[in-house]
Amino acid sequence: MTTESGADSEAKQPQAKKEAEKEKTKAAADPASPQKQPEQLPAAVGHSTPARKEQEQQEEDQESHRSSTSRLSKSPLRGVKKVKMMQCKIALLDGTDYTVNVEKRAKGHVLFDKVCDHLNLLEKDYFGITYRDVENQKNWLDPTKELKKQIRTGPWNFAFNVKFYPPDPSQLSEDITRYYLCLQLRDDVVSGRLPCSFATHTVLGSYTVQSELGDYDPDELGSDYISEIRFAPNQTKELEEKVMELHKTYKGMTPAEAEIHFLENAKKLSMYGVDLHHAKLVGNLYESLAPAEGEDSEGVEIMLGVCASGLLIYRDRLRINRFAWPKILKISYKRNNFYIKIRPGEFEQFESTIGFKLPNHRAAKRLWKVCVEHHTFFRLVSPEVPPKKFLSLGSKFRYSGRTQAQTRRASAQIARPAPLFERSSSKRYNMSRSLDGAPIMENHEAPVKDGTDGAPKAVAKEDIITSVTTERKAEEEKEAREDEAQKGGAETPEPTVTTPLRHDTKDSEPPPEVAKHQTNISELKRSFLETDGGGGAAGLTEWEKRLSSSPLRSPRADEAPMIEPLELQDAEDEQPAGEETKEELGPKGAAAAGYLVKYMADSIITDGPSSSGPHGISLSTTMDDDVFVDGTLREEAGDKTPDSQEEEEEEVSDRSMVKVSPGAVRQEVSQAISDKKGTLIIFKQAENKEDTEYEGTSEKEGLAVPAESEADGNQRETEASAAVKGQTSVVKMLSPAVEIKTGDGTQIKGIDSPKKAMASWIFEEKVEISEVTSVFTKEVEELKALEEPQQKAEEIQPKSSPTRIAVSESSSASLAASTLGWVSPSQKESADQDEKEVVITENEAEPANSKAHDGGEVVAKDVPVVHTETKTITYESAEADTNGDADPGVLLSAQTITSETTSTTTTTHITKTVKGGISETRIEKRIVITGDADIDHDEALAQAIKEAKEQHPDMSVTKVVVHKETEITPEEGED
Amino acid sequence: MAGLMAGFGHYTHAVVRGIPASLAKEALRTSQAEVDLTGARTEHDAYVEVLRTKLGLEVVELPADESLPDCVFVEDAAVVCGETALITRPGAESRRRETEVMKEALKDLNLNIVEMTDENATLDGGDVLFTGREFFVGLSKRTNQRGAEILADAFKDYAVSTVPVLEGLHLKSFCSMGGPGLIIIGSSEPAQKALKIMQQMSDHRYDKLTVPDDIAANCIYMNLPDKGHVLLHCTAEEFPESVKVFEKLKDHMLIPVSNLEKVKVDGALTCCSVLINKKANI
């Protein structure tokens, strides 16, 4: 069986169906699963549509209803048709090929899992599968994507390889894992990708021989036994003799021991685990690059090496610079350019961006991906949340596997007896066999247009760097369309097919016994922090680091201990433990995310109608570089982040509030958490694309990975938005303080939320809240004050803005709209109010990329026109009124914490203020849920709120604002 | 067990060379100092004596060559790491022939000889700082990119990072190794800048020992079987403040070595020997 194109539409249908079914059951089984949403979503959306829009909306509803039903009915005989199987041939590390059949529509992880099973490999996160693209370049198979979308042409041939080289192989749990790593390294050495000296060749060779052949035994082995095995790219007799000499000295060494020795030597090689990419310098300003005489550094040929610790820049064999991950704020690519934004140095004021020109667009993207993956794997505790697809302002690509920290923990739990396996690979290295080929793994290619895994299409951010140029985009869109067209009608992507990454990740999760260890991410994070500071700073506390670095500048000859640790650059950048925590907890992946839900809980101590003090630390603190510890790549905050803007708008009256320095704030996290009383939840859900982008930007840290989006993103975007039925609704729930106190559940019923699930959930939540509150009321000494955000009337009008900045305005606008809504205590009223007061905008604002494309005008139907509708519903406790004109009080402390779960990112601001002798703690939570059409927003939202509540059981929820923004592209329903 | 990159500072042999009379007048120098030839020779003899007698190294003494006034500074002619010796192409044209005798001597020691034949390449050994884990090569008046590339080719196991040397003759004119993972660095601004660059380029962690005088930062570190950490450094007579710093190194056997005369022609301690670790037999 080989690939075909087009003729398999029949086969696809049932399978798509099957997948949909699977996902459904899965969703049913897992209440938190976002998967079940697509079906009910249209209806729900319609339900909550403001009257003004109602008619149109209904039509759309019907339409999507129709399409979804027709979709369902198209393949009534599910499971009847035979699933198309494809034969895959995987070149294993021991030189053998493994052939296995997988369903044609299977995702990458299916194949990967099969191979790992075949290899009896449990610590598989270090490995991956590669395939050759049309340019014969090696690409990593994306486990979350269908195989057939990655292998566009040719036979389904793959190779099993090490993807992340563990810096310390002795920490691997199993010998079998080390064995495969050895095999990979032997290949690296023999192929020349891992250069080493003659002496190293002999040493590595000797351990290889010991591992494979056992003790030296001239009788059994003969004198020429060794020339069968390959050790070096240019193997000489002399080398073989030296290898034999060493081999003789290893008597009694077991294979596993020999492999450990092999790895201990190999890991020290400077090119160990370095993935090289050809590039040229862009611009001629280059720190510590010493150009040859008369040479401009512009256009100098270099190599970019991606490794565990960061990005290495080579010129020929020389390292001319190195950027540790903490030093890199952002990576991005545009066309065939790759950019890194560098954290300013000690004495520098500004960030700098360094550009590199890759041979072509695909090379740039490949490099970018490899960077994203390495950064995530080696630097983060848990992977970032993939951004939402249909808003595709950037690539939704994220590393979806486990990080090194996670896999270490998981593999520490491996309890099986050491598996027996045969080391029989020597034959593959005999001279005749041609190995991988290129002396260095160069990702060098000629420009070719190929939409394999999707050409980038959308852009993101205010940053030029990430923006796709017009031509490019047009081209890519066309590509994408053609792509879709090729696939034929049956291929029309459906939401169910467009499974969000997150789901896929789940699918690819390891067997339960292993997987369970990663369930408790926060625990993991904690212990990770305890055990391993992460990165180069290991071992040293920040304090120690500071100590050691401070005398550095003023050495005094006559003073005591003169030896000072010379810190690595990254160590220097690394932040105190607290900050690291923050980093690790920090919201990630919201960057290019589309769908955004914000949820803020203001904690209020409602002991009397006292006014609230200043609440909410301006988010801008979070944007502070210092806060974002340890410099993981962080989404570029820019100067205008909607979050901070919004925040500030909310806090108009609180302007006087001092922004607490992030460092200080951080220290108090735990304390503040235990102190808090009363919770105000403002739930804001936004699906405005730009908005999202922005918020993601501002809140995000971790690897910022803006980039062009996948080729089919556009299409999906369309479907997705069609499915979701764009709409923005802001719901605020405020339960009157009195009610809360009395412990009688605030009735939040019939929330005009787009989804019933959400409504019911909120109701539940409310009950919980009131219970909590009743417990809570007893604490008199603390004042709970509700700080209602001040509405800015002028902001109420969401503007459809062609620029991103404008977009951010519109997002704040919706927030303001939400504040408008709170006046109405009952759901119905609020609904009414929505009609009257909340401006329902039909934002013609298109995604930034399309703007670039058509200059803000709707040009063609393929161009996603974003209609944004805004709706606000507010529930609020009565006290809100009282504190409207409240005295701000004195700010005691403020802090910001962030945390995340799979699909949500939570930013928590805790402020403590004292006013009139009463102290108040306010917690404001902003939860951003990024999701696709297929994500059950309600579920995610509910989960997020629930979690927030669980975290602060002693507080009451006083306000919930749900802000939801959806884009709709009415014309392009199902395509 | 064979282990690579182990035993930093282990040496068995040293190659040195005599001082030609021409050094006094003709040796290259950055200042206009008058060199006392006798003083320089006495100094050098004492230096060699320390290596041979005090430290027990096998010293190979090459004869001075009057046509090569700088030939005593053997370090620039060869870079030896492990079993490999890179014969350099010194940046100063007048010094190119210094490598000839050196090459023969190292051949005799059974090292794998790599020659720098590229006519565009220049490299002085004084620009090469080997930390035990990686190389830093100063790009200076004497050493260029191409020379560094060839060095990187010769020692493939190690990362080779380039460091611009903006002031001073060589990279090692203001730094050297003081132990495994310990960099001794001068306190001048260019020295500190260079250190920062090294720090940024490195995957490894180093300690540093800052001394007030740049040239005093050039020391010879060894780790010898029965002596442990050994540090040859400047005398108190020359750099009293820096010596105070060295005296705080409690784990090191400290051996002050006078270098009053040679320093006038930019000769530092490391310049006057090539240290080699010949394993008995692998």
Interface residues (C-beta under 8 A of the other chain):
Chain A: P195 C196 S197 F198 A199 T200 T202 V203 S206 K242 E245 L246 T249 H261 E264 N265 K268 L269 S270 S288 A290 A292 E293 S309 R315 D316 R317 L318 R319 I320 N321 R322 G536 L552 P555 A557 D558 A560 P561 M562 I563 E564 P565 L566 E567 L568 Q569 A571
Chain B: M1 A2 G3 L4 M5 G82 E83 T84 N112 R133 E134 V137 L139 N144 Q145 R146 A148 E149 A152 D153 F155 K156 D157 Y158 A159 V160 S161 T162 V163 P164 L182 I183 S187 L195 I197 Q199 Q200 M201 S202 D203 H204 R205 Y206 D207 K208 L209 T210 V211 P212 E241 S242 K244 V245 K248 L249 I282
